[in-house]
């Protein structure tokens, strides 16, 4: 079992309230996201990170939406793949909108990108 994965059989959507920090990343950056999620978890933070939370049979869309809604902060692992893919872009839009509306804090982590890329 990974870091903050719940031993209960509840769905990922039902567990969203326990994860105030949502990690958004592109699948190609899983190795870096794993390190980041692990470090944050070891420091005592409860993170919504797909490999920790999602289980076979969960509705991915429902779980991600619930995690985004429940989180008070979002980490955006911004990379070239993150910038070109639709799904991380959707998550970033939700997190940034909530930041603008003063409902979330946002923590961009740049990985292999420059200011010009972003």
Secondary structure as a PSIPRED ss2 file (coil, helix, strand):
# PSIPRED VFORMAT (PSIPRED V4.0)

   1 X C   1.000  0.000  0.000
   2 X C   1.000  0.000  0.000
   3 X C   1.000  0.000  0.000
   4 X C   1.000  0.000  0.000
   5 X C   1.000  0.000  0.000
   6 X C   1.000  0.000  0.000
   7 X C   1.000  0.000  0.000
   8 X C   1.000  0.000  0.000
   9 X C   1.000  0.000  0.000
  10 X C   1.000  0.000  0.000
  11 X C   1.000  0.000  0.000
  12 X C   1.000  0.000  0.000
  13 X C   1.000  0.000  0.000
  14 X C   1.000  0.000  0.000
  15 X C   1.000  0.000  0.000
  16 X H   0.000  1.000  0.000
  17 X H   0.000  1.000  0.000
  18 X H   0.000  1.000  0.000
  19 X C   1.000  0.000  0.000
  20 X C   1.000  0.000  0.000
  21 X E   0.000  0.000  1.000
  22 X E   0.000  0.000  1.000
  23 X E   0.000  0.000  1.000
  24 X E   0.000  0.000  1.000
  25 X C   1.000  0.000  0.000
  26 X C   1.000  0.000  0.000
  27 X H   0.000  1.000  0.000
  28 X H   0.000  1.000  0.000
  29 X H   0.000  1.000  0.000
  30 X H   0.000  1.000  0.000
  31 X H   0.000  1.000  0.000
  32 X H   0.000  1.000  0.000
  33 X H   0.000  1.000  0.000
  34 X H   0.000  1.000  0.000
  35 X H   0.000  1.000  0.000
  36 X H   0.000  1.000  0.000
  37 X H   0.000  1.000  0.000
  38 X H   0.000  1.000  0.000
  39 X H   0.000  1.000  0.000
  40 X H   0.000  1.000  0.000
  41 X H   0.000  1.000  0.000
  42 X H   0.000  1.000  0.000
  43 X C   1.000  0.000  0.000
  44 X C   1.000  0.000  0.000
  45 X C   1.000  0.000  0.000
  46 X C   1.000  0.000  0.000
  47 X E   0.000  0.000  1.000
  48 X E   0.000  0.000  1.000
  49 X C   1.000  0.000  0.000
  50 X H   0.000  1.000  0.000
  51 X H   0.000  1.000  0.000
  52 X H   0.000  1.000  0.000
  53 X H   0.000  1.000  0.000
  54 X C   1.000  0.000  0.000
  55 X C   1.000  0.000  0.000
  56 X C   1.000  0.000  0.000
  57 X C   1.000  0.000  0.000
  58 X C   1.000  0.000  0.000
  59 X C   1.000  0.000  0.000
  60 X H   0.000  1.000  0.000
  61 X H   0.000  1.000  0.000
  62 X H   0.000  1.000  0.000
  63 X H   0.000  1.000  0.000
  64 X H   0.000  1.000  0.000
  65 X H   0.000  1.000  0.000
  66 X H   0.000  1.000  0.000
  67 X H   0.000  1.000  0.000
  68 X H   0.000  1.000  0.000
  69 X H   0.000  1.000  0.000
  70 X H   0.000  1.000  0.000
  71 X C   1.000  0.000  0.000
  72 X C   1.000  0.000  0.000
  73 X E   0.000  0.000  1.000
  74 X E   0.000  0.000  1.000
  75 X E   0.000  0.000  1.000
  76 X E   0.000  0.000  1.000
  77 X E   0.000  0.000  1.000
  78 X E   0.000  0.000  1.000
  79 X C   1.000  0.000  0.000
  80 X H   0.000  1.000  0.000
  81 X H   0.000  1.000  0.000
  82 X H   0.000  1.000  0.000
  83 X H   0.000  1.000  0.000
  84 X H   0.000  1.000  0.000
  85 X C   1.000  0.000  0.000
  86 X H   0.000  1.000  0.000
  87 X H   0.000  1.000  0.000
  88 X H   0.000  1.000  0.000
  89 X H   0.000  1.000  0.000
  90 X H   0.000  1.000  0.000
  91 X H   0.000  1.000  0.000
  92 X H   0.000  1.000  0.000
  93 X H   0.000  1.000  0.000
  94 X H   0.000  1.000  0.000
  95 X H   0.000  1.000  0.000
  96 X H   0.000  1.000  0.000
  97 X H   0.000  1.000  0.000
  98 X H   0.000  1.000  0.000
  99 X H   0.000  1.000  0.000
 100 X H   0.000  1.000  0.000
 101 X C   1.000  0.000  0.000
 102 X C   1.000  0.000  0.000
 103 X C   1.000  0.000  0.000
 104 X C   1.000  0.000  0.000
 105 X E   0.000  0.000  1.000
 106 X E   0.000  0.000  1.000
 107 X E   0.000  0.000  1.000
 108 X E   0.000  0.000  1.000
 109 X E   0.000  0.000  1.000
 110 X E   0.000  0.000  1.000
 111 X C   1.000  0.000  0.000
 112 X C   1.000  0.000  0.000
 113 X C   1.000  0.000  0.000
 114 X C   1.000  0.000  0.000
 115 X C   1.000  0.000  0.000
 116 X C   1.000  0.000  0.000
 117 X C   1.000  0.000  0.000
 118 X C   1.000  0.000  0.000
